[in-house]
Amino acid sequence: MTEALNWRKSTYSSGGDGDTCVEIAESHPRIAIRDSKTPAHAVLSVPALSFAAFVEHVKRNARPGA
């Protein structure tokens, strides 16, 4: 599953070593999520609509400077 997906890393992962982040890939109708430090390990798959709702919630409730 993970080999055929187009993985993208967050632009926020550029600090430090740049490898302490999660990566996501679209696998309609789901979003695949993995740890960028251990990409060969487990992948979490969630419905795309749930992931979008989660991202919007995080954006609305983000603390400045966090």
Biopython code that builds the backbone (N, CA, C, O; Angstrom):
import numpy as np
from Bio.PDB.StructureBuilder import StructureBuilder

atoms = [
    (1, "MET", "N", (0.825, -1.201, 0.000)),
    (1, "MET", "CA", (0.000, 0.000, 0.000)),
    (1, "MET", "C", (0.866, 1.260, 0.000)),
    (1, "MET", "O", (0.582, 2.178, -0.769)),
    (2, "THR", "N", (1.898, 1.343, 0.820)),
    (2, "THR", "CA", (2.661, 2.579, 0.974)),
    (2, "THR", "C", (3.549, 2.882, -0.221)),
    (2, "THR", "O", (3.890, 4.044, -0.440)),
    (3, "GLU", "N", (3.939, 1.874, -1.005)),
    (3, "GLU", "CA", (4.849, 2.111, -2.118)),
    (3, "GLU", "C", (4.192, 2.888, -3.259)),
    (3, "GLU", "O", (4.848, 3.704, -3.907)),
    (4, "ALA", "N", (2.913, 2.644, -3.509)),
    (4, "ALA", "CA", (2.232, 3.246, -4.645)),
    (4, "ALA", "C", (1.662, 4.631, -4.343)),
    (4, "ALA", "O", (1.134, 5.280, -5.246)),
    (5, "LEU", "N", (1.753, 5.092, -3.120)),
    (5, "LEU", "CA", (1.162, 6.377, -2.751)),
    (5, "LEU", "C", (2.151, 7.518, -2.924)),
    (5, "LEU", "O", (3.363, 7.328, -2.824)),
    (6, "ASN", "N", (1.624, 8.697, -3.182)),
    (6, "ASN", "CA", (2.431, 9.903, -3.308)),
    (6, "ASN", "C", (2.460, 10.607, -1.950)),
    (6, "ASN", "O", (1.565, 11.392, -1.640)),
    (7, "TRP", "N", (3.479, 10.331, -1.146)),
    (7, "TRP", "CA", (3.565, 10.865, 0.212)),
    (7, "TRP", "C", (4.037, 12.306, 0.201)),
    (7, "TRP", "O", (4.934, 12.677, -0.557)),
    (8, "ARG", "N", (3.413, 13.123, 1.065)),
    (8, "ARG", "CA", (3.783, 14.540, 1.209)),
    (8, "ARG", "C", (4.055, 14.834, 2.675)),
    (8, "ARG", "O", (3.324, 14.384, 3.557)),
    (9, "LYS", "N", (5.108, 15.589, 2.924)),
    (9, "LYS", "CA", (5.470, 15.967, 4.283)),
    (9, "LYS", "C", (5.022, 17.401, 4.537)),
    (9, "LYS", "O", (5.027, 18.226, 3.624)),
    (10, "SER", "N", (4.642, 17.692, 5.755)),
    (10, "SER", "CA", (4.209, 19.035, 6.128)),
    (10, "SER", "C", (5.326, 20.049, 5.912)),
    (10, "SER", "O", (6.503, 19.746, 6.109)),
    (11, "THR", "N", (4.945, 21.250, 5.505)),
    (11, "THR", "CA", (5.937, 22.322, 5.370)),
    (11, "THR", "C", (6.494, 22.730, 6.730)),
    (11, "THR", "O", (7.544, 23.368, 6.800)),
    (12, "TYR", "N", (5.804, 22.369, 7.811)),
    (12, "TYR", "CA", (6.280, 22.673, 9.148)),
    (12, "TYR", "C", (7.397, 21.741, 9.589)),
    (12, "TYR", "O", (7.961, 21.939, 10.665)),
    (13, "SER", "N", (7.735, 20.740, 8.801)),
    (13, "SER", "CA", (8.759, 19.781, 9.188)),
    (13, "SER", "C", (10.164, 20.253, 8.829)),
    (13, "SER", "O", (11.122, 19.503, 9.011)),
    (14, "SER", "N", (10.309, 21.466, 8.328)),
    (14, "SER", "CA", (11.621, 21.937, 7.877)),
    (14, "SER", "C", (12.549, 22.343, 9.023)),
    (14, "SER", "O", (13.744, 22.536, 8.797)),
    (15, "GLY", "N", (12.034, 22.477, 10.233)),
    (15, "GLY", "CA", (12.891, 22.838, 11.360)),
    (15, "GLY", "C", (13.726, 21.666, 11.835)),
    (15, "GLY", "O", (13.341, 20.513, 11.637)),
    (16, "GLY", "N", (14.849, 21.934, 12.452)),
    (16, "GLY", "CA", (15.705, 20.873, 12.972)),
    (16, "GLY", "C", (16.198, 19.970, 11.870)),
    (16, "GLY", "O", (16.709, 20.444, 10.855)),
    (17, "ASP", "N", (16.049, 18.668, 12.060)),
    (17, "ASP", "CA", (16.485, 17.707, 11.054)),
    (17, "ASP", "C", (15.492, 17.578, 9.907)),
    (17, "ASP", "O", (15.817, 17.003, 8.868)),
    (18, "GLY", "N", (14.304, 18.098, 10.083)),
    (18, "GLY", "CA", (13.302, 18.028, 9.030)),
    (18, "GLY", "C", (12.649, 16.667, 8.880)),
    (18, "GLY", "O", (11.938, 16.422, 7.905)),
    (19, "ASP", "N", (12.884, 15.781, 9.838)),
    (19, "ASP", "CA", (12.306, 14.446, 9.699)),
    (19, "ASP", "C", (11.399, 14.086, 10.874)),
    (19, "ASP", "O", (11.064, 12.916, 11.064)),
    (20, "THR", "N", (11.005, 15.076, 11.653)),
    (20, "THR", "CA", (10.172, 14.808, 12.825)),
    (20, "THR", "C", (8.738, 15.221, 12.551)),
    (20, "THR", "O", (8.198, 16.118, 13.198)),
    (21, "CYS", "N", (8.142, 14.562, 11.593)),
    (21, "CYS", "CA", (6.810, 14.959, 11.184)),
    (21, "CYS", "C", (6.052, 13.746, 10.673)),
    (21, "CYS", "O", (6.592, 12.643, 10.590)),
    (22, "VAL", "N", (4.812, 13.966, 10.339)),
    (22, "VAL", "CA", (4.022, 12.935, 9.685)),
    (22, "VAL", "C", (3.934, 13.247, 8.200)),
    (22, "VAL", "O", (4.108, 14.390, 7.778)),
    (23, "GLU", "N", (3.668, 12.230, 7.431)),
    (23, "GLU", "CA", (3.448, 12.375, 6.004)),
    (23, "GLU", "C", (2.039, 11.888, 5.704)),
    (23, "GLU", "O", (1.521, 10.997, 6.376)),
    (24, "ILE", "N", (1.429, 12.482, 4.691)),
    (24, "ILE", "CA", (0.094, 12.041, 4.285)),
    (24, "ILE", "C", (0.106, 11.716, 2.799)),
    (24, "ILE", "O", (0.929, 12.216, 2.034)),
    (25, "ALA", "N", (-0.828, 10.868, 2.422)),
    (25, "ALA", "CA", (-1.018, 10.527, 1.015)),
    (25, "ALA", "C", (-2.507, 10.315, 0.786)),
    (25, "ALA", "O", (-3.201, 9.735, 1.621)),
    (26, "GLU", "N", (-2.982, 10.790, -0.351)),
    (26, "GLU", "CA", (-4.383, 10.596, -0.698)),
    (26, "GLU", "C", (-4.563, 9.200, -1.287)),
    (26, "GLU", "O", (-3.837, 8.787, -2.191)),
    (27, "SER", "N", (-5.530, 8.504, -0.760)),
    (27, "SER", "CA", (-5.886, 7.178, -1.241)),
    (27, "SER", "C", (-7.404, 7.115, -1.213)),
    (27, "SER", "O", (-8.002, 6.442, -0.373)),
    (28, "HIS", "N", (-8.018, 7.837, -2.159)),
    (28, "HIS", "CA", (-9.463, 8.066, -2.155)),
    (28, "HIS", "C", (-10.231, 6.785, -1.906)),
    (28, "HIS", "O", (-9.948, 5.763, -2.532)),
    (29, "PRO", "N", (-11.192, 6.821, -1.011)),
    (29, "PRO", "CA", (-11.740, 7.975, -0.297)),
    (29, "PRO", "C", (-11.112, 8.179, 1.076)),
    (29, "PRO", "O", (-11.753, 8.717, 1.978)),
    (30, "ARG", "N", (-9.868, 7.756, 1.238)),
    (30, "ARG", "CA", (-9.219, 7.826, 2.547)),
    (30, "ARG", "C", (-7.934, 8.640, 2.455)),
    (30, "ARG", "O", (-7.452, 8.951, 1.366)),
    (31, "ILE", "N", (-7.391, 8.977, 3.622)),
    (31, "ILE", "CA", (-6.093, 9.625, 3.744)),
    (31, "ILE", "C", (-5.194, 8.670, 4.527)),
    (31, "ILE", "O", (-5.563, 8.194, 5.600)),
    (32, "ALA", "N", (-4.029, 8.402, 3.986)),
    (32, "ALA", "CA", (-3.056, 7.560, 4.670)),
    (32, "ALA", "C", (-2.080, 8.469, 5.413)),
    (32, "ALA", "O", (-1.669, 9.508, 4.897)),
    (33, "ILE", "N", (-1.717, 8.070, 6.620)),
    (33, "ILE", "CA", (-0.832, 8.872, 7.473)),
    (33, "ILE", "C", (0.265, 7.961, 8.000)),
    (33, "ILE", "O", (-0.008, 6.842, 8.434)),
    (34, "ARG", "N", (1.523, 8.445, 7.962)),
    (34, "ARG", "CA", (2.631, 7.664, 8.504)),
    (34, "ARG", "C", (3.656, 8.583, 9.163)),
    (34, "ARG", "O", (3.685, 9.787, 8.911)),
    (35, "ASP", "N", (4.476, 8.005, 9.992)),
    (35, "ASP", "CA", (5.556, 8.723, 10.664)),
    (35, "ASP", "C", (6.724, 8.849, 9.689)),
    (35, "ASP", "O", (7.215, 7.838, 9.187)),
    (36, "SER", "N", (7.175, 10.064, 9.415)),
    (36, "SER", "CA", (8.239, 10.260, 8.444)),
    (36, "SER", "C", (9.577, 9.688, 8.904)),
    (36, "SER", "O", (10.456, 9.441, 8.078)),
    (37, "LYS", "N", (9.745, 9.475, 10.206)),
    (37, "LYS", "CA", (10.996, 8.903, 10.710)),
    (37, "LYS", "C", (11.065, 7.402, 10.469)),
    (37, "LYS", "O", (12.153, 6.837, 10.363)),
    (38, "THR", "N", (9.911, 6.757, 10.382)),
    (38, "THR", "CA", (9.854, 5.306, 10.169)),
    (38, "THR", "C", (8.812, 4.984, 9.102)),
    (38, "THR", "O", (7.783, 4.381, 9.406)),
    (39, "PRO", "N", (9.066, 5.377, 7.862)),
    (39, "PRO", "CA", (8.063, 5.233, 6.812)),
    (39, "PRO", "C", (7.702, 3.785, 6.467)),
    (39, "PRO", "O", (6.643, 3.541, 5.888)),
    (40, "ALA", "N", (8.551, 2.833, 6.808)),
    (40, "ALA", "CA", (8.258, 1.432, 6.500)),
    (40, "ALA", "C", (7.351, 0.789, 7.542)),
    (40, "ALA", "O", (6.888, -0.336, 7.354)),
    (41, "HIS", "N", (7.098, 1.491, 8.634)),
    (41, "HIS", "CA", (6.253, 0.943, 9.694)),
    (41, "HIS", "C", (4.780, 1.182, 9.380)),
    (41, "HIS", "O", (4.424, 1.460, 8.235)),
    (42, "ALA", "N", (3.950, 1.079, 10.365)),
    (42, "ALA", "CA", (2.494, 1.128, 10.200)),
    (42, "ALA", "C", (1.999, 2.418, 9.548)),
    (42, "ALA", "O", (2.583, 3.491, 9.699)),
    (43, "VAL", "N", (0.908, 2.265, 8.824)),
    (43, "VAL", "CA", (0.218, 3.384, 8.184)),
    (43, "VAL", "C", (-1.187, 3.444, 8.765)),
    (43, "VAL", "O", (-1.873, 2.427, 8.865)),
    (44, "LEU", "N", (-1.604, 4.639, 9.145)),
    (44, "LEU", "CA", (-2.959, 4.872, 9.636)),
    (44, "LEU", "C", (-3.783, 5.383, 8.466)),
    (44, "LEU", "O", (-3.340, 6.270, 7.736)),
    (45, "SER", "N", (-4.958, 4.843, 8.284)),
    (45, "SER", "CA", (-5.837, 5.259, 7.200)),
    (45, "SER", "C", (-7.152, 5.745, 7.799)),
    (45, "SER", "O", (-7.780, 5.043, 8.591)),
    (46, "VAL", "N", (-7.565, 6.954, 7.414)),
    (46, "VAL", "CA", (-8.802, 7.536, 7.928)),
    (46, "VAL", "C", (-9.625, 8.068, 6.756)),
    (46, "VAL", "O", (-9.068, 8.391, 5.706)),
    (47, "PRO", "N", (-10.949, 8.162, 6.925)),
    (47, "PRO", "CA", (-11.776, 8.749, 5.860)),
    (47, "PRO", "C", (-11.330, 10.193, 5.568)),
    (47, "PRO", "O", (-11.039, 10.959, 6.487)),
    (48, "ALA", "N", (-11.282, 10.544, 4.298)),
    (48, "ALA", "CA", (-10.823, 11.877, 3.895)),
    (48, "ALA", "C", (-11.650, 12.985, 4.548)),
    (48, "ALA", "O", (-11.091, 14.005, 4.950)),
    (49, "LEU", "N", (-12.957, 12.807, 4.660)),
    (49, "LEU", "CA", (-13.797, 13.845, 5.277)),
    (49, "LEU", "C", (-13.465, 14.013, 6.761)),
    (49, "LEU", "O", (-13.481, 15.132, 7.274)),
    (50, "SER", "N", (-13.169, 12.928, 7.442)),
    (50, "SER", "CA", (-12.780, 13.016, 8.857)),
    (50, "SER", "C", (-11.446, 13.727, 9.011)),
    (50, "SER", "O", (-11.267, 14.530, 9.927)),
    (51, "PHE", "N", (-10.514, 13.436, 8.120)),
    (51, "PHE", "CA", (-9.203, 14.087, 8.178)),
    (51, "PHE", "C", (-9.344, 15.584, 7.926)),
    (51, "PHE", "O", (-8.713, 16.394, 8.606)),
    (52, "ALA", "N", (-10.161, 15.946, 6.961)),
    (52, "ALA", "CA", (-10.386, 17.371, 6.661)),
    (52, "ALA", "C", (-11.003, 18.083, 7.859)),
    (52, "ALA", "O", (-10.622, 19.212, 8.169)),
    (53, "ALA", "N", (-11.944, 17.443, 8.530)),
    (53, "ALA", "CA", (-12.554, 18.033, 9.722)),
    (53, "ALA", "C", (-11.522, 18.190, 10.836)),
    (53, "ALA", "O", (-11.522, 19.196, 11.545)),
    (54, "PHE", "N", (-10.654, 17.213, 10.990)),
    (54, "PHE", "CA", (-9.588, 17.290, 11.994)),
    (54, "PHE", "C", (-8.648, 18.462, 11.705)),
    (54, "PHE", "O", (-8.316, 19.229, 12.609)),
    (55, "VAL", "N", (-8.224, 18.599, 10.458)),
    (55, "VAL", "CA", (-7.319, 19.694, 10.079)),
    (55, "VAL", "C", (-7.977, 21.045, 10.335)),
    (55, "VAL", "O", (-7.333, 21.951, 10.866)),
    (56, "GLU", "N", (-9.237, 21.195, 9.972)),
    (56, "GLU", "CA", (-9.941, 22.455, 10.214)),
    (56, "GLU", "C", (-10.060, 22.751, 11.700)),
    (56, "GLU", "O", (-9.921, 23.902, 12.113)),
    (57, "HIS", "N", (-10.313, 21.738, 12.502)),
    (57, "HIS", "CA", (-10.385, 21.915, 13.955)),
    (57, "HIS", "C", (-9.044, 22.397, 14.510)),
    (57, "HIS", "O", (-8.999, 23.305, 15.340)),
    (58, "VAL", "N", (-7.970, 21.792, 14.054)),
    (58, "VAL", "CA", (-6.631, 22.192, 14.514)),
    (58, "VAL", "C", (-6.346, 23.637, 14.107)),
    (58, "VAL", "O", (-5.814, 24.409, 14.905)),
    (59, "LYS", "N", (-6.688, 24.006, 12.889)),
    (59, "LYS", "CA", (-6.468, 25.380, 12.417)),
    (59, "LYS", "C", (-7.242, 26.389, 13.262)),
    (59, "LYS", "O", (-6.701, 27.432, 13.629)),
    (60, "ARG", "N", (-8.495, 26.090, 13.570)),
    (60, "ARG", "CA", (-9.329, 27.014, 14.346)),
    (60, "ARG", "C", (-8.874, 27.147, 15.797)),
    (60, "ARG", "O", (-9.076, 28.185, 16.426)),
    (61, "ASN", "N", (-8.263, 26.098, 16.317)),
    (61, "ASN", "CA", (-7.913, 26.083, 17.739)),
    (61, "ASN", "C", (-6.413, 26.140, 17.994)),
    (61, "ASN", "O", (-5.961, 25.843, 19.100)),
    (62, "ALA", "N", (-5.655, 26.512, 17.002)),
    (62, "ALA", "CA", (-4.193, 26.586, 17.163)),
    (62, "ALA", "C", (-3.826, 27.725, 18.098)),
    (62, "ALA", "O", (-4.405, 28.810, 18.040)),
    (63, "ARG", "N", (-2.867, 27.463, 18.947)),
    (63, "ARG", "CA", (-2.363, 28.511, 19.845)),
    (63, "ARG", "C", (-1.234, 29.258, 19.160)),
    (63, "ARG", "O", (-0.372, 28.631, 18.545)),
    (64, "PRO", "N", (-1.217, 30.573, 19.249)),
    (64, "PRO", "CA", (-0.124, 31.346, 18.643)),
    (64, "PRO", "C", (1.225, 30.910, 19.227)),
    (64, "PRO", "O", (1.375, 30.763, 20.440)),
    (65, "GLY", "N", (2.188, 30.710, 18.348)),
    (65, "GLY", "CA", (3.532, 30.333, 18.788)),
    (65, "GLY", "C", (3.686, 28.866, 19.139)),
    (65, "GLY", "O", (4.766, 28.441, 19.549)),
    (66, "ALA", "N", (2.620, 28.080, 18.985)),
    (66, "ALA", "CA", (2.712, 26.648, 19.330)),
    (66, "ALA", "C", (3.140, 25.835, 18.151)),
    (66, "ALA", "O", (3.271, 24.616, 18.257)),
]
sb = StructureBuilder()
sb.init_structure("model")
sb.init_model(0)
sb.init_chain("A")
sb.init_seg("    ")
for serial, (resi, resn, name, xyz) in enumerate(atoms, 1):
    if name == "N":
        sb.init_residue(resn, " ", resi, " ")
    sb.init_atom(name, np.array(xyz, "f"), 0.0, 1.0, " ", f" {name:<3s}", serial, name[0])
structure = sb.get_structure()
